[in-house]
Amino acid sequence: MTHNTAVRFRPIHGILAVGLVVVCGLLAQLALAGRLGKNAFERVNAGNDHLVKIDVGALAPLEVRHYRFLNPANQEVKFFVGRDGGGTIQVAFDASEVCFKAKRGFHPQGEWVVCNKCDKSFRLAGVNNGHGGCEPVQLAHRVEGDRVLIAEQDVLAGWRYFR
C-alpha cells in the first residue's frame, strides 16, 4: 500500500499567508512612521491653571517627542516637541493642513520632520514658522526655563485635525 505524502495547499493556508503579509506590512508601516518603541505618544493633560507643562530639560538637540492630549470631553489632540540643532524648542501639531485627514502625522529624521502620508520633509528648525500646506501646523507655546507651557485652548484649537 502506497500513501501519497504530498502536502496539499488548502484555502486556509492562503488566508493565513495573506493575513501574515498584512500584519507584517502594518508593523513595518508603524515602525517607519516612528510609532513603535521610544517615539510612542506620551499622554499629557492640562493642570488647574489650564496649562500643559512639558519638561524639556533632557531633550537633546535634534530629538523629537510626541504627545497626546486628551481632555475630559474626550477631545484628543496630538503634537510634538523638538529641539533643533541650534537648541531652539519647536512645537507643532502632529498634522498638516493638507494631509491631516489621513491622520498619519510626522516622524523625525535627523534635522527633519517627515510627513508619514506624502513623505515630504521639513526642517525641524522651521517648525515654529509653519507656512501651511504639508508643513506641520505650528502650536502656540512659550518656554520658561526647562519647561514648555502650552495653553489648553491653544491645544484644543488643533482638535479639528484629529476628529
C-alpha positions as a printed NumPy array, in Angstrom:
array([[  0.   ,   0.   ,   0.   ],
       [  1.405,   3.328,  -1.058],
       [  0.429,   6.581,   0.63 ],
       [  0.565,   9.943,  -1.063],
       [  2.683,  12.11 ,   1.272],
       [  2.426,  15.3  ,  -0.792],
       [  1.116,  18.303,   1.171],
       [ -1.951,  19.824,  -0.374],
       [ -2.451,  23.57 ,  -0.422],
       [ -5.782,  24.395,   1.139],
       [ -7.745,  27.668,   1.167],
       [ -6.988,  28.203,   4.851],
       [ -3.276,  28.26 ,   4.021],
       [ -3.865,  31.101,   1.567],
       [ -5.894,  33.07 ,   4.105],
       [ -3.178,  32.639,   6.735],
       [ -0.462,  33.689,   4.289],
       [ -2.349,  36.857,   3.294],
       [ -3.043,  37.663,   6.958],
       [  0.643,  37.292,   7.815],
       [  1.661,  39.614,   4.979],
       [ -0.897,  42.235,   6.074],
       [  0.265,  42.139,   9.716],
       [  3.93 ,  42.418,   8.67 ],
       [  3.067,  45.349,   6.411],
       [  1.218,  47.189,   9.191],
       [  4.054,  46.652,  11.663],
       [  6.598,  47.864,   9.107],
       [  4.496,  50.95 ,   8.43 ],
       [  4.249,  51.743,  12.158],
       [  7.981,  51.239,  12.594],
       [  8.823,  53.508,   9.669],
       [  6.426,  56.149,  10.997],
       [  8.202,  56.042,  14.36 ],
       [  5.135,  54.811,  16.237],
       [  6.83 ,  51.785,  17.783],
       [  9.234,  51.953,  20.661],
       [ 10.628,  55.197,  22.037],
       [  8.679,  57.518,  19.708],
       [  5.288,  56.467,  21.025],
       [  2.93 ,  59.208,  22.21 ],
       [  3.183,  60.286,  25.842],
       [ -0.12 ,  61.358,  27.361],
       [ -0.343,  64.88 ,  28.799],
       [ -3.133,  66.881,  30.451],
       [ -3.698,  70.476,  31.451],
       [ -3.428,  71.384,  35.109],
       [ -5.808,  73.508,  37.168],
       [ -4.18 ,  76.563,  35.587],
       [ -5.249,  75.293,  32.116],
       [ -1.635,  74.871,  31.01 ],
       [  0.036,  71.792,  29.572],
       [  3.54 ,  71.676,  31.071],
       [  6.251,  69.6  ,  29.444],
       [  9.756,  69.184,  30.848],
       [ 12.294,  69.628,  28.041],
       [ 15.456,  69.865,  30.157],
       [ 16.691,  66.479,  28.95 ],
       [ 15.574,  66.993,  25.324],
       [ 18.718,  66.656,  23.202],
       [ 19.367,  68.614,  20.005],
       [ 17.511,  67.037,  17.046],
       [ 15.359,  64.968,  19.415],
       [ 11.582,  64.976,  18.933],
       [  8.973,  63.664,  21.376],
       [  5.322,  63.038,  20.534],
       [  2.465,  63.843,  22.922],
       [ -1.219,  63.003,  23.125],
       [ -3.562,  65.43 ,  24.881],
       [ -6.961,  64.092,  25.938],
       [ -9.372,  66.256,  27.902],
       [-12.439,  65.147,  29.931],
       [-14.669,  65.902,  26.906],
       [-12.734,  63.173,  25.035],
       [-11.124,  65.646,  22.622],
       [ -7.803,  64.166,  21.52 ],
       [ -5.014,  66.277,  20.055],
       [ -1.557,  65.024,  19.073],
       [  1.506,  67.223,  18.86 ],
       [  5.269,  67.051,  19.04 ],
       [  8.026,  68.983,  20.75 ],
       [ 11.554,  69.   ,  19.362],
       [ 14.847,  70.754,  19.915],
       [ 16.504,  71.858,  16.693],
       [ 20.265,  71.81 ,  16.11 ],
       [ 20.584,  75.362,  17.451],
       [ 18.831,  74.457,  20.714],
       [ 15.512,  76.193,  19.979],
       [ 12.358,  74.394,  21.066],
       [  9.956,  73.73 ,  18.171],
       [  6.314,  72.771,  18.788],
       [  3.649,  71.726,  16.268],
       [  0.528,  69.654,  15.905],
       [  1.2  ,  66.183,  14.543],
       [ -0.768,  67.175,  11.443],
       [ -0.638,  69.395,   8.365],
       [ -3.317,  71.384,   6.561],
       [ -3.057,  69.118,   3.513],
       [ -2.631,  65.609,   4.926],
       [ -4.483,  65.774,   8.277],
       [ -7.442,  63.685,   7.074],
       [ -5.152,  60.668,   6.729],
       [ -4.255,  61.01 ,  10.462],
       [ -0.69 ,  59.886,   9.786],
       [  1.331,  62.751,  11.32 ],
       [  5.101,  63.181,  11.143],
       [  8.205,  61.322,  12.202],
       [ 11.649,  62.742,  12.97 ],
       [ 14.611,  62.012,  10.743],
       [ 17.747,  63.834,  11.873],
       [ 17.214,  67.578,  11.418],
       [ 13.973,  66.942,   9.516],
       [ 10.386,  66.005,  10.268],
       [  8.8  ,  63.882,   7.551],
       [  5.106,  63.612,   6.654],
       [  4.012,  59.989,   7.058],
       [  1.482,  60.319,   4.233],
       [  3.251,  62.117,   1.401],
       [  6.873,  61.665,   2.578],
       [  7.737,  65.388,   2.28 ],
       [ 10.473,  66.596,   4.628],
       [ 10.633,  69.868,   6.556],
       [ 13.455,  71.286,   8.656],
       [ 12.841,  70.88 ,  12.354],
       [ 14.317,  74.374,  12.808],
       [ 11.435,  75.879,  10.793],
       [  8.522,  74.212,  12.571],
       [  7.674,  77.297,  14.659],
       [  7.393,  79.295,  11.422],
       [  4.942,  76.905,   9.701],
       [  3.554,  78.262,   6.466],
       [  0.702,  75.831,   5.788],
       [  0.473,  73.233,   3.053],
       [  2.01 ,  69.961,   4.11 ],
       [  4.194,  71.535,   6.826],
       [  3.358,  70.706,  10.444],
       [  0.872,  73.23 ,  11.845],
       [  2.651,  75.297,  14.476],
       [  1.34 ,  75.259,  18.031],
       [  1.5  ,  78.414,  20.162],
       [  3.688,  77.91 ,  23.219],
       [  6.189,  79.576,  25.476],
       [  9.355,  78.274,  27.079],
       [ 10.112,  79.026,  30.717],
       [ 13.363,  77.536,  31.906],
       [ 13.297,  73.807,  31.165],
       [  9.55 ,  73.677,  30.539],
       [  7.313,  74.241,  27.555],
       [  3.991,  75.786,  28.517],
       [  1.016,  75.438,  26.189],
       [ -2.396,  76.894,  26.958],
       [ -5.156,  74.291,  26.887],
       [ -7.176,  76.494,  24.499],
       [ -4.222,  76.563,  22.073],
       [ -4.009,  72.754,  22.129],
       [ -7.763,  72.454,  21.572],
       [ -7.555,  74.897,  18.636],
       [ -5.975,  71.995,  16.738],
       [ -8.703,  69.475,  17.574],
       [-10.177,  69.837,  14.09 ],
       [ -7.15 ,  67.975,  12.703],
       [ -7.87 ,  64.898,  14.824],
       [-11.669,  64.47 ,  14.814]])
